[in-house]
C-alpha cells in the first residue's frame, strides 16, 4: 500500500500532510508547560446559622 504510486495519489498526499501535522502538533505541544493555578483565598467571612 505504501509505495511510490500511493504517495503520488491525492489520498497519499493527504496522508503525508496528516502525518506531518500530527508530528508538528507533538513537537509544539511538548514545549507547553502546564502550571497549576494558585487557589484563591476567600475574602469574605462565612457566617453559620445554628
C-alpha positions as CSV (number, residue, x, y, z in Angstrom):
1,X,0.0,0.0,0.0
2,X,2.8,2.5,0.9
3,X,4.7,2.6,-2.4
4,X,5.6,5.5,-4.6
5,X,2.3,5.3,-6.5
6,X,0.3,5.7,-3.3
7,X,2.2,8.8,-2.3
8,X,1.7,10.3,-5.7
9,X,-2.1,9.9,-5.4
10,X,-4.3,12.5,-3.7
11,X,-5.0,10.2,-0.8
12,X,-1.3,9.6,-0.3
13,X,-0.5,13.3,-0.2
14,X,-3.3,13.8,2.3
15,X,-1.8,11.0,4.4
16,X,1.6,12.7,4.3
17,X,0.0,16.1,5.3
18,X,-1.8,14.4,8.1
19,X,1.4,12.7,9.4
20,X,3.3,16.0,9.2
21,X,0.5,17.8,11.1
22,X,0.5,15.2,13.9
23,X,4.3,15.3,14.2
24,X,4.2,19.1,14.3
25,X,1.5,19.0,17.0
26,X,3.5,16.6,19.1
27,X,6.6,18.8,18.8
28,X,4.8,22.0,19.6
29,X,2.7,20.5,22.5
30,X,5.9,19.2,24.2
31,X,7.1,22.8,24.6
32,X,4.0,23.9,26.5
33,X,4.4,23.9,30.3
34,X,1.3,23.5,32.3
35,X,1.2,25.3,35.6
36,X,-1.4,24.7,38.3
37,X,-3.4,27.7,39.1
38,X,-3.0,29.1,42.6
39,X,-6.0,28.7,44.8
40,X,-7.8,31.9,45.6
41,X,-8.5,32.8,49.2
42,X,-12.0,33.8,50.1
43,X,-12.1,37.5,51.0
44,X,-15.3,37.3,52.9
45,X,-16.3,35.9,56.3
46,X,-18.6,33.0,56.5
47,X,-21.5,33.1,59.0
48,X,-23.1,29.9,60.2
49,X,-26.6,29.8,61.5
50,X,-27.2,27.1,64.0
